[in-house]
Amino acid sequence: MNIIHKDCDSELAKDKSLPLDSYLITYSVNDKIRYDIVQSSSKVEIFDYYHDNYGGKNIRSMEWTSGTISPKMYGYKPRTDKKKK
């Protein structure tokens, strides 16, 4: 599991440059609503993390983001150095 944005604005979930397997997590801490954008291959892993850290009653929702980037290509940086033959 990879937390892309912690305690962010919910509008960031509309970003098309996010990976396909990312979720907008809505949860509450001390009656204050917070949002995280998380990348994971399974919702169970995300739920377990937030349940263990914030409690089951504090998780409000888990929704897909609008990301369109393949998870393999997200965060990919091409090599800049050239190999000499």
PyMOL Python script that loads the backbone (N, CA, C, O; Angstrom):
from pymol import cmd

cmd.read_pdbstr("""\
ATOM      1  N   MET A   1       0.832  -1.170   0.000  1.00  0.00           N
ATOM      2  CA  MET A   1       0.000   0.000   0.000  1.00  0.00           C
ATOM      3  C   MET A   1       0.883   1.241   0.000  1.00  0.00           C
ATOM      4  O   MET A   1       1.892   1.299   0.702  1.00  0.00           O
ATOM      5  N   ASN A   2       0.491   2.232  -0.796  1.00  0.00           N
ATOM      6  CA  ASN A   2       1.250   3.459  -0.941  1.00  0.00           C
ATOM      7  C   ASN A   2       0.317   4.648  -0.707  1.00  0.00           C
ATOM      8  O   ASN A   2      -0.670   4.804  -1.426  1.00  0.00           O
ATOM      9  N   ILE A   3       0.611   5.480   0.278  1.00  0.00           N
ATOM     10  CA  ILE A   3      -0.183   6.683   0.519  1.00  0.00           C
ATOM     11  C   ILE A   3       0.395   7.781  -0.366  1.00  0.00           C
ATOM     12  O   ILE A   3       1.519   8.232  -0.148  1.00  0.00           O
ATOM     13  N   ILE A   4      -0.376   8.211  -1.364  1.00  0.00           N
ATOM     14  CA  ILE A   4       0.083   9.207  -2.321  1.00  0.00           C
ATOM     15  C   ILE A   4      -0.060  10.610  -1.738  1.00  0.00           C
ATOM     16  O   ILE A   4       0.884  11.400  -1.783  1.00  0.00           O
ATOM     17  N   HIS A   5      -1.241  10.926  -1.187  1.00  0.00           N
ATOM     18  CA  HIS A   5      -1.490  12.216  -0.541  1.00  0.00           C
ATOM     19  C   HIS A   5      -2.155  11.959   0.803  1.00  0.00           C
ATOM     20  O   HIS A   5      -3.164  11.257   0.874  1.00  0.00           O
ATOM     21  N   LYS A   6      -1.606  12.512   1.847  1.00  0.00           N
ATOM     22  CA  LYS A   6      -2.158  12.355   3.193  1.00  0.00           C
ATOM     23  C   LYS A   6      -2.812  13.653   3.628  1.00  0.00           C
ATOM     24  O   LYS A   6      -2.245  14.729   3.438  1.00  0.00           O
ATOM     25  N   ASP A   7      -3.996  13.564   4.208  1.00  0.00           N
ATOM     26  CA  ASP A   7      -4.763  14.702   4.712  1.00  0.00           C
ATOM     27  C   ASP A   7      -4.817  15.821   3.669  1.00  0.00           C
ATOM     28  O   ASP A   7      -4.366  16.939   3.916  1.00  0.00           O
ATOM     29  N   CYS A   8      -5.373  15.501   2.512  1.00  0.00           N
ATOM     30  CA  CYS A   8      -5.398  16.417   1.377  1.00  0.00           C
ATOM     31  C   CYS A   8      -6.822  16.876   1.074  1.00  0.00           C
ATOM     32  O   CYS A   8      -7.769  16.492   1.761  1.00  0.00           O
ATOM     33  N   ASP A   9      -6.958  17.687   0.055  1.00  0.00           N
ATOM     34  CA  ASP A   9      -8.251  18.145  -0.415  1.00  0.00           C
ATOM     35  C   ASP A   9      -8.880  17.038  -1.275  1.00  0.00           C
ATOM     36  O   ASP A   9      -8.175  16.353  -2.016  1.00  0.00           O
ATOM     37  N   SER A  10     -10.181  16.867  -1.178  1.00  0.00           N
ATOM     38  CA  SER A  10     -10.851  15.798  -1.937  1.00  0.00           C
ATOM     39  C   SER A  10     -10.832  16.072  -3.437  1.00  0.00           C
ATOM     40  O   SER A  10     -11.037  15.149  -4.226  1.00  0.00           O
ATOM     41  N   GLU A  11     -10.594  17.304  -3.847  1.00  0.00           N
ATOM     42  CA  GLU A  11     -10.546  17.647  -5.272  1.00  0.00           C
ATOM     43  C   GLU A  11      -9.329  17.022  -5.967  1.00  0.00           C
ATOM     44  O   GLU A  11      -9.333  16.874  -7.189  1.00  0.00           O
ATOM     45  N   LEU A  12      -8.302  16.659  -5.217  1.00  0.00           N
ATOM     46  CA  LEU A  12      -7.126  16.015  -5.813  1.00  0.00           C
ATOM     47  C   LEU A  12      -7.463  14.666  -6.424  1.00  0.00           C
ATOM     48  O   LEU A  12      -6.718  14.173  -7.271  1.00  0.00           O
ATOM     49  N   ALA A  13      -8.569  14.057  -6.013  1.00  0.00           N
ATOM     50  CA  ALA A  13      -8.974  12.755  -6.549  1.00  0.00           C
ATOM     51  C   ALA A  13      -9.424  12.850  -7.997  1.00  0.00           C
ATOM     52  O   ALA A  13      -9.537  11.822  -8.665  1.00  0.00           O
ATOM     53  N   LYS A  14      -9.681  14.041  -8.499  1.00  0.00           N
ATOM     54  CA  LYS A  14     -10.103  14.229  -9.890  1.00  0.00           C
ATOM     55  C   LYS A  14      -8.920  14.321 -10.848  1.00  0.00           C
ATOM     56  O   LYS A  14      -9.111  14.466 -12.055  1.00  0.00           O
ATOM     57  N   ASP A  15      -7.714  14.239 -10.327  1.00  0.00           N
ATOM     58  CA  ASP A  15      -6.501  14.337 -11.129  1.00  0.00           C
ATOM     59  C   ASP A  15      -6.354  13.090 -12.000  1.00  0.00           C
ATOM     60  O   ASP A  15      -6.331  11.971 -11.488  1.00  0.00           O
ATOM     61  N   LYS A  16      -6.256  13.285 -13.316  1.00  0.00           N
ATOM     62  CA  LYS A  16      -6.141  12.169 -14.262  1.00  0.00           C
ATOM     63  C   LYS A  16      -4.754  11.519 -14.235  1.00  0.00           C
ATOM     64  O   LYS A  16      -4.580  10.430 -14.783  1.00  0.00           O
ATOM     65  N   SER A  17      -3.768  12.162 -13.609  1.00  0.00           N
ATOM     66  CA  SER A  17      -2.415  11.600 -13.593  1.00  0.00           C
ATOM     67  C   SER A  17      -2.194  10.637 -12.423  1.00  0.00           C
ATOM     68  O   SER A  17      -1.068  10.189 -12.204  1.00  0.00           O
ATOM     69  N   LEU A  18      -3.235  10.317 -11.680  1.00  0.00           N
ATOM     70  CA  LEU A  18      -3.140   9.316 -10.613  1.00  0.00           C
ATOM     71  C   LEU A  18      -3.223   7.919 -11.214  1.00  0.00           C
ATOM     72  O   LEU A  18      -3.728   7.765 -12.326  1.00  0.00           O
ATOM     73  N   PRO A  19      -2.739   6.894 -10.508  1.00  0.00           N
ATOM     74  CA  PRO A  19      -2.832   5.532 -11.037  1.00  0.00           C
ATOM     75  C   PRO A  19      -4.266   4.998 -11.001  1.00  0.00           C
ATOM     76  O   PRO A  19      -5.102   5.471 -10.231  1.00  0.00           O
ATOM     77  N   LEU A  20      -4.526   4.019 -11.838  1.00  0.00           N
ATOM     78  CA  LEU A  20      -5.858   3.403 -11.926  1.00  0.00           C
ATOM     79  C   LEU A  20      -6.293   2.734 -10.623  1.00  0.00           C
ATOM     80  O   LEU A  20      -7.484   2.690 -10.315  1.00  0.00           O
ATOM     81  N   ASP A  21      -5.345   2.221  -9.870  1.00  0.00           N
ATOM     82  CA  ASP A  21      -5.674   1.477  -8.650  1.00  0.00           C
ATOM     83  C   ASP A  21      -5.601   2.346  -7.399  1.00  0.00           C
ATOM     84  O   ASP A  21      -5.259   1.853  -6.324  1.00  0.00           O
ATOM     85  N   SER A  22      -5.919   3.634  -7.527  1.00  0.00           N
ATOM     86  CA  SER A  22      -5.882   4.528  -6.364  1.00  0.00           C
ATOM     87  C   SER A  22      -7.296   4.837  -5.876  1.00  0.00           C
ATOM     88  O   SER A  22      -8.252   4.854  -6.652  1.00  0.00           O
ATOM     89  N   TYR A  23      -7.400   5.077  -4.587  1.00  0.00           N
ATOM     90  CA  TYR A  23      -8.678   5.321  -3.928  1.00  0.00           C
ATOM     91  C   TYR A  23      -8.620   6.606  -3.116  1.00  0.00           C
ATOM     92  O   TYR A  23      -7.572   6.981  -2.589  1.00  0.00           O
ATOM     93  N   LEU A  24      -9.768   7.273  -3.026  1.00  0.00           N
ATOM     94  CA  LEU A  24      -9.938   8.399  -2.116  1.00  0.00           C
ATOM     95  C   LEU A  24     -10.574   7.843  -0.850  1.00  0.00           C
ATOM     96  O   LEU A  24     -11.695   7.336  -0.885  1.00  0.00           O
ATOM     97  N   ILE A  25      -9.868   7.936   0.259  1.00  0.00           N
ATOM     98  CA  ILE A  25     -10.350   7.421   1.539  1.00  0.00           C
ATOM     99  C   ILE A  25     -10.864   8.604   2.355  1.00  0.00           C
ATOM    100  O   ILE A  25     -10.151   9.587   2.560  1.00  0.00           O
ATOM    101  N   THR A  26     -12.099   8.499   2.813  1.00  0.00           N
ATOM    102  CA  THR A  26     -12.688   9.516   3.673  1.00  0.00           C
ATOM    103  C   THR A  26     -12.814   8.919   5.062  1.00  0.00           C
ATOM    104  O   THR A  26     -13.428   7.866   5.236  1.00  0.00           O
ATOM    105  N   TYR A  27     -12.236   9.589   6.057  1.00  0.00           N
ATOM    106  CA  TYR A  27     -12.276   9.099   7.428  1.00  0.00           C
ATOM    107  C   TYR A  27     -12.339  10.298   8.370  1.00  0.00           C
ATOM    108  O   TYR A  27     -12.105  11.435   7.961  1.00  0.00           O
ATOM    109  N   SER A  28     -12.655  10.031   9.620  1.00  0.00           N
ATOM    110  CA  SER A  28     -12.740  11.124  10.587  1.00  0.00           C
ATOM    111  C   SER A  28     -11.773  10.883  11.740  1.00  0.00           C
ATOM    112  O   SER A  28     -11.550   9.753  12.174  1.00  0.00           O
ATOM    113  N   VAL A  29     -11.210  11.987  12.217  1.00  0.00           N
ATOM    114  CA  VAL A  29     -10.329  11.983  13.385  1.00  0.00           C
ATOM    115  C   VAL A  29     -10.804  13.123  14.276  1.00  0.00           C
ATOM    116  O   VAL A  29     -10.781  14.287  13.876  1.00  0.00           O
ATOM    117  N   ASN A  30     -11.238  12.777  15.495  1.00  0.00           N
ATOM    118  CA  ASN A  30     -11.764  13.772  16.433  1.00  0.00           C
ATOM    119  C   ASN A  30     -12.891  14.599  15.806  1.00  0.00           C
ATOM    120  O   ASN A  30     -12.924  15.821  15.942  1.00  0.00           O
ATOM    121  N   ASP A  31     -13.808  13.920  15.121  1.00  0.00           N
ATOM    122  CA  ASP A  31     -14.970  14.538  14.459  1.00  0.00           C
ATOM    123  C   ASP A  31     -14.589  15.522  13.360  1.00  0.00           C
ATOM    124  O   ASP A  31     -15.387  16.393  13.012  1.00  0.00           O
ATOM    125  N   LYS A  32     -13.390  15.399  12.810  1.00  0.00           N
ATOM    126  CA  LYS A  32     -12.965  16.210  11.676  1.00  0.00           C
ATOM    127  C   LYS A  32     -12.765  15.280  10.490  1.00  0.00           C
ATOM    128  O   LYS A  32     -12.044  14.288  10.599  1.00  0.00           O
ATOM    129  N   ILE A  33     -13.393  15.585   9.357  1.00  0.00           N
ATOM    130  CA  ILE A  33     -13.294  14.752   8.159  1.00  0.00           C
ATOM    131  C   ILE A  33     -11.950  14.999   7.475  1.00  0.00           C
ATOM    132  O   ILE A  33     -11.539  16.142   7.279  1.00  0.00           O
ATOM    133  N   ARG A  34     -11.277  13.908   7.119  1.00  0.00           N
ATOM    134  CA  ARG A  34      -9.990  13.969   6.423  1.00  0.00           C
ATOM    135  C   ARG A  34     -10.043  13.081   5.185  1.00  0.00           C
ATOM    136  O   ARG A  34     -10.852  12.157   5.097  1.00  0.00           O
ATOM    137  N   TYR A  35      -9.161  13.382   4.231  1.00  0.00           N
ATOM    138  CA  TYR A  35      -9.092  12.631   2.978  1.00  0.00           C
ATOM    139  C   TYR A  35      -7.655  12.211   2.712  1.00  0.00           C
ATOM    140  O   TYR A  35      -6.719  12.985   2.914  1.00  0.00           O
ATOM    141  N   ASP A  36      -7.494  10.975   2.258  1.00  0.00           N
ATOM    142  CA  ASP A  36      -6.199  10.467   1.805  1.00  0.00           C
ATOM    143  C   ASP A  36      -6.395   9.862   0.423  1.00  0.00           C
ATOM    144  O   ASP A  36      -7.465   9.338   0.113  1.00  0.00           O
ATOM    145  N   ILE A  37      -5.366   9.935  -0.399  1.00  0.00           N
ATOM    146  CA  ILE A  37      -5.358   9.217  -1.672  1.00  0.00           C
ATOM    147  C   ILE A  37      -4.323   8.118  -1.540  1.00  0.00           C
ATOM    148  O   ILE A  37      -3.150   8.373  -1.269  1.00  0.00           O
ATOM    149  N   VAL A  38      -4.783   6.886  -1.738  1.00  0.00           N
ATOM    150  CA  VAL A  38      -3.979   5.700  -1.461  1.00  0.00           C
ATOM    151  C   VAL A  38      -3.958   4.804  -2.691  1.00  0.00           C
ATOM    152  O   VAL A  38      -4.973   4.650  -3.370  1.00  0.00           O
ATOM    153  N   GLN A  39      -2.812   4.219  -2.973  1.00  0.00           N
ATOM    154  CA  GLN A  39      -2.681   3.252  -4.059  1.00  0.00           C
ATOM    155  C   GLN A  39      -2.498   1.873  -3.455  1.00  0.00           C
ATOM    156  O   GLN A  39      -1.638   1.670  -2.598  1.00  0.00           O
ATOM    157  N   SER A  40      -3.309   0.930  -3.903  1.00  0.00           N
ATOM    158  CA  SER A  40      -3.199  -0.437  -3.425  1.00  0.00           C
ATOM    159  C   SER A  40      -3.873  -1.363  -4.418  1.00  0.00           C
ATOM    160  O   SER A  40      -4.768  -0.956  -5.158  1.00  0.00           O
ATOM    161  N   SER A  41      -3.439  -2.600  -4.426  1.00  0.00           N
ATOM    162  CA  SER A  41      -4.053  -3.580  -5.321  1.00  0.00           C
ATOM    163  C   SER A  41      -5.309  -4.202  -4.729  1.00  0.00           C
ATOM    164  O   SER A  41      -6.066  -4.859  -5.443  1.00  0.00           O
ATOM    165  N   SER A  42      -5.545  -4.002  -3.414  1.00  0.00           N
ATOM    166  CA  SER A  42      -6.760  -4.565  -2.815  1.00  0.00           C
ATOM    167  C   SER A  42      -7.365  -3.607  -1.801  1.00  0.00           C
ATOM    168  O   SER A  42      -6.654  -2.943  -1.047  1.00  0.00           O
ATOM    169  N   LYS A  43      -8.689  -3.549  -1.796  1.00  0.00           N
ATOM    170  CA  LYS A  43      -9.401  -2.703  -0.845  1.00  0.00           C
ATOM    171  C   LYS A  43      -9.275  -3.249   0.575  1.00  0.00           C
ATOM    172  O   LYS A  43      -9.345  -2.489   1.541  1.00  0.00           O
ATOM    173  N   VAL A  44      -9.091  -4.555   0.705  1.00  0.00           N
ATOM    174  CA  VAL A  44      -8.964  -5.177   2.022  1.00  0.00           C
ATOM    175  C   VAL A  44      -7.724  -4.650   2.738  1.00  0.00           C
ATOM    176  O   VAL A  44      -7.769  -4.374   3.937  1.00  0.00           O
ATOM    177  N   GLU A  45      -6.637  -4.512   2.019  1.00  0.00           N
ATOM    178  CA  GLU A  45      -5.397  -3.996   2.601  1.00  0.00           C
ATOM    179  C   GLU A  45      -5.595  -2.557   3.104  1.00  0.00           C
ATOM    180  O   GLU A  45      -5.116  -2.201   4.181  1.00  0.00           O
ATOM    181  N   ILE A  46      -6.293  -1.746   2.330  1.00  0.00           N
ATOM    182  CA  ILE A  46      -6.569  -0.365   2.725  1.00  0.00           C
ATOM    183  C   ILE A  46      -7.478  -0.336   3.947  1.00  0.00           C
ATOM    184  O   ILE A  46      -7.221   0.387   4.910  1.00  0.00           O
ATOM    185  N   PHE A  47      -8.538  -1.128   3.897  1.00  0.00           N
ATOM    186  CA  PHE A  47      -9.477  -1.161   5.019  1.00  0.00           C
ATOM    187  C   PHE A  47      -8.775  -1.593   6.295  1.00  0.00           C
ATOM    188  O   PHE A  47      -8.969  -0.981   7.345  1.00  0.00           O
ATOM    189  N   ASP A  48      -7.963  -2.637   6.219  1.00  0.00           N
ATOM    190  CA  ASP A  48      -7.240  -3.120   7.400  1.00  0.00           C
ATOM    191  C   ASP A  48      -6.340  -2.040   7.991  1.00  0.00           C
ATOM    192  O   ASP A  48      -6.286  -1.876   9.210  1.00  0.00           O
ATOM    193  N   TYR A  49      -5.632  -1.303   7.134  1.00  0.00           N
ATOM    194  CA  TYR A  49      -4.733  -0.250   7.605  1.00  0.00           C
ATOM    195  C   TYR A  49      -5.516   0.833   8.346  1.00  0.00           C
ATOM    196  O   TYR A  49      -5.149   1.216   9.457  1.00  0.00           O
ATOM    197  N   TYR A  50      -6.587   1.323   7.738  1.00  0.00           N
ATOM    198  CA  TYR A  50      -7.358   2.406   8.357  1.00  0.00           C
ATOM    199  C   TYR A  50      -8.155   1.919   9.561  1.00  0.00           C
ATOM    200  O   TYR A  50      -8.364   2.675  10.511  1.00  0.00           O
ATOM    201  N   HIS A  51      -8.595   0.686   9.533  1.00  0.00           N
ATOM    202  CA  HIS A  51      -9.311   0.132  10.682  1.00  0.00           C
ATOM    203  C   HIS A  51      -8.371   0.020  11.879  1.00  0.00           C
ATOM    204  O   HIS A  51      -8.748   0.364  13.000  1.00  0.00           O
ATOM    205  N   ASP A  52      -7.158  -0.457  11.649  1.00  0.00           N
ATOM    206  CA  ASP A  52      -6.184  -0.611  12.730  1.00  0.00           C
ATOM    207  C   ASP A  52      -5.718   0.731  13.293  1.00  0.00           C
ATOM    208  O   ASP A  52      -5.491   0.850  14.498  1.00  0.00           O
ATOM    209  N   ASN A  53      -5.571   1.744  12.431  1.00  0.00           N
ATOM    210  CA  ASN A  53      -5.025   3.030  12.870  1.00  0.00           C
ATOM    211  C   ASN A  53      -6.076   4.027  13.353  1.00  0.00           C
ATOM    212  O   ASN A  53      -5.795   4.844  14.230  1.00  0.00           O
ATOM    213  N   TYR A  54      -7.290   3.968  12.788  1.00  0.00           N
ATOM    214  CA  TYR A  54      -8.296   4.980  13.123  1.00  0.00           C
ATOM    215  C   TYR A  54      -9.593   4.400  13.670  1.00  0.00           C
ATOM    216  O   TYR A  54     -10.453   5.157  14.122  1.00  0.00           O
ATOM    217  N   GLY A  55      -9.757   3.109  13.645  1.00  0.00           N
ATOM    218  CA  GLY A  55     -10.981   2.485  14.141  1.00  0.00           C
ATOM    219  C   GLY A  55     -12.002   2.302  13.029  1.00  0.00           C
ATOM    220  O   GLY A  55     -12.074   3.110  12.103  1.00  0.00           O
ATOM    221  N   GLY A  56     -12.779   1.251  13.122  1.00  0.00           N
ATOM    222  CA  GLY A  56     -13.735   0.906  12.080  1.00  0.00           C
ATOM    223  C   GLY A  56     -14.858   1.906  11.907  1.00  0.00           C
ATOM    224  O   GLY A  56     -15.342   2.098  10.792  1.00  0.00           O
ATOM    225  N   LYS A  57     -15.285   2.548  12.984  1.00  0.00           N
ATOM    226  CA  LYS A  57     -16.390   3.501  12.898  1.00  0.00           C
ATOM    227  C   LYS A  57     -15.970   4.829  12.281  1.00  0.00           C
ATOM    228  O   LYS A  57     -16.829   5.630  11.910  1.00  0.00           O
ATOM    229  N   ASN A  58     -14.688   5.076  12.165  1.00  0.00           N
ATOM    230  CA  ASN A  58     -14.203   6.345  11.630  1.00  0.00           C
ATOM    231  C   ASN A  58     -14.016   6.334  10.122  1.00  0.00           C
ATOM    232  O   ASN A  58     -13.826   7.394   9.525  1.00  0.00           O
ATOM    233  N   ILE A  59     -14.063   5.168   9.488  1.00  0.00           N
ATOM    234  CA  ILE A  59     -13.934   5.081   8.037  1.00  0.00           C
ATOM    235  C   ILE A  59     -15.289   5.437   7.430  1.00  0.00           C
ATOM    236  O   ILE A  59     -16.299   4.796   7.721  1.00  0.00           O
ATOM    237  N   ARG A  60     -15.297   6.463   6.586  1.00  0.00           N
ATOM    238  CA  ARG A  60     -16.554   6.927   5.975  1.00  0.00           C
ATOM    239  C   ARG A  60     -16.782   6.304   4.601  1.00  0.00           C
ATOM    240  O   ARG A  60     -17.869   5.795   4.326  1.00  0.00           O
ATOM    241  N   SER A  61     -15.753   6.339   3.726  1.00  0.00           N
ATOM    242  CA  SER A  61     -15.925   5.785   2.386  1.00  0.00           C
ATOM    243  C   SER A  61     -14.574   5.514   1.733  1.00  0.00           C
ATOM    244  O   SER A  61     -13.543   6.064   2.120  1.00  0.00           O
ATOM    245  N   MET A  62     -14.621   4.637   0.720  1.00  0.00           N
ATOM    246  CA  MET A  62     -13.477   4.352  -0.138  1.00  0.00           C
ATOM    247  C   MET A  62     -13.996   4.406  -1.566  1.00  0.00           C
ATOM    248  O   MET A  62     -14.814   3.579  -1.967  1.00  0.00           O
ATOM    249  N   GLU A  63     -13.518   5.384  -2.333  1.00  0.00           N
ATOM    250  CA  GLU A  63     -13.996   5.577  -3.696  1.00  0.00           C
ATOM    251  C   GLU A  63     -12.814   5.604  -4.654  1.00  0.00           C
ATOM    252  O   GLU A  63     -11.712   6.013  -4.288  1.00  0.00           O
ATOM    253  N   TRP A  64     -13.058   5.158  -5.896  1.00  0.00           N
ATOM    254  CA  TRP A  64     -12.039   5.239  -6.931  1.00  0.00           C
ATOM    255  C   TRP A  64     -11.720   6.695  -7.223  1.00  0.00           C
ATOM    256  O   TRP A  64     -12.598   7.556  -7.148  1.00  0.00           O
ATOM    257  N   THR A  65     -10.474   6.971  -7.555  1.00  0.00           N
ATOM    258  CA  THR A  65     -10.114   8.298  -8.051  1.00  0.00           C
ATOM    259  C   THR A  65     -10.327   8.311  -9.558  1.00  0.00           C
ATOM    260  O   THR A  65     -10.706   7.295 -10.141  1.00  0.00           O
ATOM    261  N   SER A  66     -10.088   9.444 -10.184  1.00  0.00           N
ATOM    262  CA  SER A  66     -10.257   9.570 -11.636  1.00  0.00           C
ATOM    263  C   SER A  66      -8.961   9.268 -12.385  1.00  0.00           C
ATOM    264  O   SER A  66      -8.829   9.629 -13.554  1.00  0.00           O
ATOM    265  N   GLY A  67      -8.020   8.620 -11.738  1.00  0.00           N
ATOM    266  CA  GLY A  67      -6.719   8.336 -12.346  1.00  0.00           C
ATOM    267  C   GLY A  67      -6.821   7.451 -13.570  1.00  0.00           C
ATOM    268  O   GLY A  67      -7.666   6.559 -13.640  1.00  0.00           O
ATOM    269  N   THR A  68      -5.945   7.708 -14.541  1.00  0.00           N
ATOM    270  CA  THR A  68      -5.950   6.946 -15.791  1.00  0.00           C
ATOM    271  C   THR A  68      -4.594   6.327 -16.123  1.00  0.00           C
ATOM    272  O   THR A  68      -4.448   5.693 -17.168  1.00  0.00           O
ATOM    273  N   ILE A  69      -3.614   6.498 -15.262  1.00  0.00           N
ATOM    274  CA  ILE A  69      -2.259   6.003 -15.521  1.00  0.00           C
ATOM    275  C   ILE A  69      -2.138   4.548 -15.052  1.00  0.00           C
ATOM    276  O   ILE A  69      -2.627   4.184 -13.982  1.00  0.00           O
ATOM    277  N   SER A  70      -1.487   3.737 -15.861  1.00  0.00           N
ATOM    278  CA  SER A  70      -1.244   2.350 -15.487  1.00  0.00           C
ATOM    279  C   SER A  70      -0.409   2.303 -14.206  1.00  0.00           C
ATOM    280  O   SER A  70       0.550   3.064 -14.073  1.00  0.00           O
ATOM    281  N   PRO A  71      -0.756   1.419 -13.258  1.00  0.00           N
ATOM    282  CA  PRO A  71       0.023   1.335 -12.021  1.00  0.00           C
ATOM    283  C   PRO A  71       1.508   1.057 -12.250  1.00  0.00           C
ATOM    284  O   PRO A  71       2.350   1.492 -11.466  1.00  0.00           O
ATOM    285  N   LYS A  72       1.827   0.335 -13.319  1.00  0.00           N
ATOM    286  CA  LYS A  72       3.234   0.048 -13.624  1.00  0.00           C
ATOM    287  C   LYS A  72       3.980   1.310 -14.047  1.00  0.00           C
ATOM    288  O   LYS A  72       5.174   1.453 -13.781  1.00  0.00           O
ATOM    289  N   MET A  73       3.266   2.225 -14.707  1.00  0.00           N
ATOM    290  CA  MET A  73       3.903   3.418 -15.237  1.00  0.00           C
ATOM    291  C   MET A  73       3.849   4.599 -14.275  1.00  0.00           C
ATOM    292  O   MET A  73       4.529   5.600 -14.502  1.00  0.00           O
ATOM    293  N   TYR A  74       3.059   4.509 -13.210  1.00  0.00           N
ATOM    294  CA  TYR A  74       2.949   5.616 -12.268  1.00  0.00           C
ATOM    295  C   TYR A  74       4.264   5.788 -11.516  1.00  0.00           C
ATOM    296  O   TYR A  74       4.777   4.846 -10.912  1.00  0.00           O
ATOM    297  N   GLY A  75       4.790   6.979 -11.562  1.00  0.00           N
ATOM    298  CA  GLY A  75       6.049   7.273 -10.886  1.00  0.00           C
ATOM    299  C   GLY A  75       7.279   6.859 -11.676  1.00  0.00           C
ATOM    300  O   GLY A  75       8.398   6.969 -11.175  1.00  0.00           O
ATOM    301  N   TYR A  76       7.089   6.382 -12.913  1.00  0.00           N
ATOM    302  CA  TYR A  76       8.207   5.939 -13.742  1.00  0.00           C
ATOM    303  C   TYR A  76       9.002   7.142 -14.223  1.00  0.00           C
ATOM    304  O   TYR A  76       8.438   8.127 -14.701  1.00  0.00           O
ATOM    305  N   LYS A  77      10.319   7.047 -14.091  1.00  0.00           N
ATOM    306  CA  LYS A  77      11.204   8.093 -14.588  1.00  0.00           C
ATOM    307  C   LYS A  77      12.174   7.437 -15.571  1.00  0.00           C
ATOM    308  O   LYS A  77      12.892   6.507 -15.204  1.00  0.00           O
ATOM    309  N   PRO A  78      12.198   7.913 -16.811  1.00  0.00           N
ATOM    310  CA  PRO A  78      13.105   7.310 -17.789  1.00  0.00           C
ATOM    311  C   PRO A  78      14.565   7.576 -17.429  1.00  0.00           C
ATOM    312  O   PRO A  78      14.893   8.564 -16.771  1.00  0.00           O
ATOM    313  N   ARG A  79      15.416   6.683 -17.870  1.00  0.00           N
ATOM    314  CA  ARG A  79      16.840   6.828 -17.607  1.00  0.00           C
ATOM    315  C   ARG A  79      17.387   8.028 -18.367  1.00  0.00           C
ATOM    316  O   ARG A  79      17.022   8.261 -19.519  1.00  0.00           O
ATOM    317  N   THR A  80      18.245   8.771 -17.731  1.00  0.00           N
ATOM    318  CA  THR A  80      18.824   9.938 -18.379  1.00  0.00           C
ATOM    319  C   THR A  80      20.247   9.694 -18.855  1.00  0.00           C
ATOM    320  O   THR A  80      20.730  10.379 -19.756  1.00  0.00           O
ATOM    321  N   ASP A  81      20.918   8.717 -18.252  1.00  0.00           N
ATOM    322  CA  ASP A  81      22.283   8.438 -18.670  1.00  0.00           C
ATOM    323  C   ASP A  81      22.289   7.469 -19.847  1.00  0.00           C
ATOM    324  O   ASP A  81      21.447   6.573 -19.922  1.00  0.00           O
ATOM    325  N   LYS A  82      23.219   7.643 -20.748  1.00  0.00           N
ATOM    326  CA  LYS A  82      23.349   6.784 -21.924  1.00  0.00           C
ATOM    327  C   LYS A  82      24.470   5.775 -21.682  1.00  0.00           C
ATOM    328  O   LYS A  82      25.549   6.116 -21.197  1.00  0.00           O
ATOM    329  N   LYS A  83      24.181   4.538 -22.031  1.00  0.00           N
ATOM    330  CA  LYS A  83      25.213   3.503 -21.912  1.00  0.00           C
ATOM    331  C   LYS A  83      26.142   3.591 -23.126  1.00  0.00           C
ATOM    332  O   LYS A  83      25.699   3.780 -24.259  1.00  0.00           O
ATOM    333  N   LYS A  84      27.413   3.453 -22.860  1.00  0.00           N
ATOM    334  CA  LYS A  84      28.387   3.428 -23.947  1.00  0.00           C
ATOM    335  C   LYS A  84      28.637   1.994 -24.341  1.00  0.00           C
ATOM    336  O   LYS A  84      28.720   1.106 -23.492  1.00  0.00           O
ATOM    337  N   LYS A  85      28.754   1.778 -25.623  1.00  0.00           N
ATOM    338  CA  LYS A  85      29.026   0.437 -26.122  1.00  0.00           C
ATOM    339  C   LYS A  85      30.499   0.203 -26.270  1.00  0.00           C
ATOM    340  O   LYS A  85      30.913  -0.880 -26.682  1.00  0.00           O
TER     341      LYS A  85
END
""", "prot")
cmd.dss("prot")
cmd.show_as("cartoon", "prot")
cmd.util.cbc("prot")
cmd.orient("prot")
